[in-house]
Amino acid sequence: MTLDGQSQEPLGLPRGSVRSLMSLGVVLAAGAIAGFLLVEDSSADLTKMVVGGWIAALGNVIGFYFGARTGG
């Protein structure tokens, strides 16, 4: 807080909230796109590539997260 009582955090939310909301939005948008493609035509090459890419990206993020936590 500053001297006038105003919070310096974005949108006046607790630290990390805006980042969390943006991350959640990206994940939900990716899920919506993948879900739409699966419902439209689950055997299409584009669907397989998009869903496979998101699974690979998620695996990389999880691996990096837990790998970075073990290094001290």
TORKEVO-778376 format. One record per residue: residue in three letters; residue number from 1; x, y, z of N, C-alpha, C in turn. Coordinates in steps of 0.05 Angstrom, whole numbers. Layout:
% TORKEVO-778376
<aa=ALA | i=NUM | nxx=X | nyy=Y | nzz=Z | caxx=X | cayy=Y | cazz=Z | cxx=X | cyy=Y | czz=Z>;
...
***
This chain:
% TORKEVO-778376
<aa=MET | i=1 | nxx=17 | nyy=-24 | nzz=0 | caxx=0 | cayy=0 | cazz=0 | cxx=18 | cyy=25 | czz=0>;
<aa=THR | i=2 | nxx=7 | nyy=46 | nzz=-12 | caxx=21 | cayy=71 | cazz=-12 | cxx=12 | cyy=88 | czz=11>;
<aa=LEU | i=3 | nxx=23 | nyy=112 | nzz=13 | caxx=15 | cayy=130 | cazz=35 | cxx=-14 | cyy=138 | czz=34>;
<aa=ASP | i=4 | nxx=-25 | nyy=140 | nzz=10 | caxx=-53 | cayy=148 | cazz=7 | cxx=-73 | cyy=125 | czz=10>;
<aa=GLY | i=5 | nxx=-63 | nyy=101 | nzz=16 | caxx=-80 | cayy=78 | cazz=21 | cxx=-88 | cyy=62 | czz=-4>;
<aa=GLN | i=6 | nxx=-77 | nyy=69 | nzz=-27 | caxx=-83 | cayy=55 | cazz=-52 | cxx=-64 | cyy=31 | czz=-55>;
<aa=SER | i=7 | nxx=-74 | nyy=10 | nzz=-65 | caxx=-58 | cayy=-14 | cazz=-70 | cxx=-43 | cyy=-11 | czz=-96>;
<aa=GLN | i=8 | nxx=-18 | nyy=-21 | nzz=-97 | caxx=-2 | cayy=-19 | cazz=-121 | cxx=-6 | cyy=-44 | czz=-139>;
<aa=GLU | i=9 | nxx=-21 | nyy=-63 | nzz=-130 | caxx=-26 | cayy=-87 | cazz=-145 | cxx=-46 | cyy=-81 | czz=-168>;
<aa=PRO | i=10 | nxx=-43 | nyy=-95 | nzz=-191 | caxx=-62 | cayy=-91 | cazz=-213 | cxx=-90 | cyy=-98 | czz=-205>;
<aa=LEU | i=11 | nxx=-108 | nyy=-81 | nzz=-213 | caxx=-137 | cayy=-83 | cazz=-208 | cxx=-144 | cyy=-85 | czz=-178>;
<aa=GLY | i=12 | nxx=-125 | nyy=-79 | nzz=-161 | caxx=-129 | cayy=-80 | cazz=-132 | cxx=-133 | cyy=-108 | czz=-121>;
<aa=LEU | i=13 | nxx=-125 | nyy=-128 | nzz=-137 | caxx=-128 | cayy=-156 | cazz=-129 | cxx=-102 | cyy=-166 | czz=-114>;
<aa=PRO | i=14 | nxx=-104 | nyy=-187 | nzz=-99 | caxx=-80 | cayy=-198 | cazz=-86 | cxx=-58 | cyy=-205 | czz=-106>;
<aa=ARG | i=15 | nxx=-34 | nyy=-205 | nzz=-98 | caxx=-11 | cayy=-211 | cazz=-115 | cxx=-14 | cyy=-238 | czz=-128>;
<aa=GLY | i=16 | nxx=-10 | nyy=-239 | nzz=-155 | caxx=-12 | cayy=-263 | cazz=-170 | cxx=-39 | cyy=-270 | czz=-181>;
<aa=SER | i=17 | nxx=-59 | nyy=-254 | nzz=-173 | caxx=-87 | cayy=-260 | cazz=-182 | cxx=-91 | cyy=-255 | czz=-211>;
<aa=VAL | i=18 | nxx=-80 | nyy=-234 | nzz=-221 | caxx=-83 | cayy=-227 | cazz=-250 | cxx=-69 | cyy=-248 | czz=-267>;
<aa=ARG | i=19 | nxx=-45 | nyy=-256 | nzz=-259 | caxx=-30 | cayy=-277 | cazz=-273 | cxx=-46 | cyy=-303 | czz=-273>;
<aa=SER | i=20 | nxx=-58 | nyy=-310 | nzz=-250 | caxx=-73 | cayy=-334 | cazz=-248 | cxx=-98 | cyy=-333 | czz=-266>;
<aa=LEU | i=21 | nxx=-112 | nyy=-311 | nzz=-267 | caxx=-135 | cayy=-308 | cazz=-284 | cxx=-128 | cyy=-310 | czz=-313>;
<aa=MET | i=22 | nxx=-106 | nyy=-298 | nzz=-321 | caxx=-97 | cayy=-299 | cazz=-349 | cxx=-90 | cyy=-328 | czz=-356>;
<aa=SER | i=23 | nxx=-76 | nyy=-342 | nzz=-339 | caxx=-69 | cayy=-370 | cazz=-344 | cxx=-93 | cyy=-387 | czz=-346>;
<aa=LEU | i=24 | nxx=-112 | nyy=-383 | nzz=-328 | caxx=-138 | cayy=-398 | cazz=-329 | cxx=-152 | cyy=-393 | czz=-355>;
<aa=GLY | i=25 | nxx=-152 | nyy=-368 | nzz=-364 | caxx=-165 | cayy=-361 | cazz=-390 | cxx=-153 | cyy=-375 | czz=-413>;
<aa=VAL | i=26 | nxx=-126 | nyy=-376 | nzz=-414 | caxx=-112 | cayy=-389 | cazz=-436 | cxx=-118 | cyy=-419 | czz=-436>;
<aa=VAL | i=27 | nxx=-118 | nyy=-432 | nzz=-412 | caxx=-124 | cayy=-460 | cazz=-410 | cxx=-153 | cyy=-466 | czz=-419>;
<aa=LEU | i=28 | nxx=-172 | nyy=-449 | nzz=-410 | caxx=-200 | cayy=-453 | cazz=-418 | cxx=-204 | cyy=-449 | czz=-448>;
<aa=ALA | i=29 | nxx=-191 | nyy=-429 | nzz=-459 | caxx=-193 | cayy=-425 | cazz=-488 | cxx=-182 | cyy=-448 | czz=-504>;
<aa=ALA | i=30 | nxx=-159 | nyy=-459 | nzz=-495 | caxx=-147 | cayy=-482 | cazz=-508 | cxx=-165 | cyy=-506 | czz=-506>;
<aa=GLY | i=31 | nxx=-177 | nyy=-510 | nzz=-483 | caxx=-196 | cayy=-532 | cazz=-479 | cxx=-220 | cyy=-529 | czz=-496>;
<aa=ALA | i=32 | nxx=-230 | nyy=-504 | nzz=-499 | caxx=-254 | cayy=-500 | cazz=-516 | cxx=-247 | cyy=-506 | czz=-545>;
<aa=ILE | i=33 | nxx=-224 | nyy=-497 | nzz=-554 | caxx=-216 | cayy=-502 | cazz=-582 | cxx=-213 | cyy=-532 | czz=-587>;
<aa=ALA | i=34 | nxx=-199 | nyy=-546 | nzz=-568 | caxx=-196 | cayy=-575 | cazz=-571 | cxx=-222 | cyy=-589 | czz=-570>;
<aa=GLY | i=35 | nxx=-240 | nyy=-581 | nzz=-552 | caxx=-266 | cayy=-594 | cazz=-550 | cxx=-283 | cyy=-590 | czz=-575>;
<aa=PHE | i=36 | nxx=-282 | nyy=-565 | nzz=-586 | caxx=-296 | cayy=-560 | cazz=-610 | cxx=-286 | cyy=-577 | czz=-633>;
<aa=LEU | i=37 | nxx=-260 | nyy=-580 | nzz=-635 | caxx=-248 | cayy=-596 | cazz=-657 | cxx=-255 | cyy=-625 | czz=-653>;
<aa=LEU | i=38 | nxx=-256 | nyy=-635 | nzz=-629 | caxx=-262 | cayy=-663 | cazz=-624 | cxx=-292 | cyy=-669 | czz=-630>;
<aa=VAL | i=39 | nxx=-309 | nyy=-650 | nzz=-624 | caxx=-338 | cayy=-654 | cazz=-630 | cxx=-343 | cyy=-652 | czz=-660>;
<aa=GLU | i=40 | nxx=-330 | nyy=-633 | nzz=-673 | caxx=-334 | cayy=-630 | cazz=-702 | cxx=-326 | cyy=-654 | czz=-718>;
<aa=ASP | i=41 | nxx=-300 | nyy=-662 | nzz=-715 | caxx=-290 | cayy=-685 | cazz=-730 | cxx=-266 | cyy=-696 | czz=-716>;
<aa=SER | i=42 | nxx=-270 | nyy=-716 | nzz=-700 | caxx=-249 | cayy=-727 | cazz=-682 | cxx=-228 | cyy=-742 | czz=-698>;
<aa=SER | i=43 | nxx=-233 | nyy=-749 | nzz=-723 | caxx=-213 | cayy=-764 | cazz=-738 | cxx=-197 | cyy=-746 | czz=-757>;
<aa=ALA | i=44 | nxx=-202 | nyy=-720 | nzz=-757 | caxx=-187 | cayy=-702 | cazz=-775 | cxx=-158 | cyy=-699 | czz=-767>;
<aa=ASP | i=45 | nxx=-141 | nyy=-694 | nzz=-786 | caxx=-113 | cayy=-691 | cazz=-780 | cxx=-108 | cyy=-666 | czz=-763>;
<aa=LEU | i=46 | nxx=-123 | nyy=-644 | nzz=-769 | caxx=-120 | cayy=-620 | cazz=-753 | cxx=-127 | cyy=-624 | czz=-724>;
<aa=THR | i=47 | nxx=-148 | nyy=-639 | nzz=-719 | caxx=-156 | cayy=-645 | cazz=-691 | cxx=-134 | cyy=-661 | czz=-677>;
<aa=LYS | i=48 | nxx=-123 | nyy=-681 | nzz=-690 | caxx=-102 | cayy=-697 | cazz=-678 | cxx=-77 | cyy=-680 | czz=-672>;
<aa=MET | i=49 | nxx=-71 | nyy=-662 | nzz=-691 | caxx=-47 | cayy=-645 | cazz=-687 | cxx=-51 | cyy=-625 | czz=-664>;
<aa=VAL | i=50 | nxx=-74 | nyy=-613 | nzz=-663 | caxx=-79 | cayy=-593 | cazz=-642 | cxx=-81 | cyy=-606 | czz=-615>;
<aa=VAL | i=51 | nxx=-96 | nyy=-627 | nzz=-612 | caxx=-99 | cayy=-641 | cazz=-586 | cxx=-72 | cyy=-653 | czz=-578>;
<aa=GLY | i=52 | nxx=-58 | nyy=-666 | nzz=-597 | caxx=-31 | cayy=-677 | cazz=-590 | cxx=-12 | cyy=-655 | czz=-582>;
<aa=GLY | i=53 | nxx=-13 | nyy=-632 | nzz=-596 | caxx=5 | cayy=-610 | cazz=-589 | cxx=0 | cyy=-600 | czz=-561>;
<aa=TRP | i=54 | nxx=-26 | nyy=-597 | nzz=-554 | caxx=-32 | cayy=-587 | cazz=-527 | cxx=-24 | cyy=-607 | czz=-505>;
<aa=ILE | i=55 | nxx=-27 | nyy=-633 | nzz=-511 | caxx=-18 | cayy=-653 | cazz=-492 | cxx=12 | cyy=-652 | czz=-488>;
<aa=ALA | i=56 | nxx=27 | nyy=-649 | nzz=-510 | caxx=56 | cayy=-647 | cazz=-509 | cxx=64 | cyy=-622 | czz=-494>;
<aa=ALA | i=57 | nxx=51 | nyy=-600 | nzz=-499 | caxx=58 | cayy=-575 | cazz=-485 | cxx=52 | cyy=-577 | czz=-456>;
<aa=LEU | i=58 | nxx=30 | nyy=-589 | nzz=-449 | caxx=24 | cayy=-593 | cazz=-420 | cxx=44 | cyy=-611 | czz=-407>;
<aa=GLY | i=59 | nxx=53 | nyy=-632 | nzz=-420 | caxx=74 | cayy=-649 | cazz=-409 | cxx=100 | cyy=-634 | czz=-405>;
<aa=ASN | i=60 | nxx=107 | nyy=-617 | nzz=-424 | caxx=131 | cayy=-601 | cazz=-421 | cxx=129 | cyy=-582 | czz=-397>;
<aa=VAL | i=61 | nxx=106 | nyy=-569 | nzz=-394 | caxx=103 | cayy=-550 | cazz=-372 | cxx=104 | cyy=-564 | czz=-346>;
<aa=ILE | i=62 | nxx=91 | nyy=-587 | nzz=-343 | caxx=92 | cayy=-602 | cazz=-318 | cxx=120 | cyy=-612 | czz=-312>;
<aa=GLY | i=63 | nxx=134 | nyy=-622 | nzz=-333 | caxx=161 | cayy=-631 | cazz=-329 | cxx=180 | cyy=-609 | czz=-321>;
<aa=PHE | i=64 | nxx=177 | nyy=-586 | nzz=-333 | caxx=194 | cayy=-563 | cazz=-326 | cxx=188 | cyy=-554 | czz=-298>;
<aa=TYR | i=65 | nxx=163 | nyy=-553 | nzz=-291 | caxx=155 | cayy=-543 | cazz=-264 | cxx=167 | cyy=-561 | czz=-242>;
<aa=PHE | i=66 | nxx=163 | nyy=-587 | nzz=-245 | caxx=174 | cayy=-605 | cazz=-224 | cxx=204 | cyy=-608 | czz=-226>;
<aa=GLY | i=67 | nxx=215 | nyy=-605 | nzz=-249 | caxx=244 | cayy=-606 | cazz=-252 | cxx=257 | cyy=-581 | czz=-239>;
<aa=ALA | i=68 | nxx=245 | nyy=-558 | nzz=-243 | caxx=256 | cayy=-534 | cazz=-231 | cxx=253 | cyy=-534 | czz=-200>;
<aa=ARG | i=69 | nxx=233 | nyy=-547 | nzz=-190 | caxx=229 | cayy=-547 | cazz=-161 | cxx=250 | cyy=-565 | czz=-147>;
<aa=THR | i=70 | nxx=260 | nyy=-585 | nzz=-161 | caxx=279 | cayy=-604 | cazz=-148 | cxx=307 | cyy=-592 | czz=-146>;
<aa=GLY | i=71 | nxx=314 | nyy=-574 | nzz=-165 | caxx=340 | cayy=-561 | cazz=-164 | cxx=341 | cyy=-541 | czz=-142>;
<aa=GLY | i=72 | nxx=361 | nyy=-542 | nzz=-125 | caxx=361 | cayy=-524 | cazz=-102 | cxx=382 | cyy=-503 | czz=-105>;
***
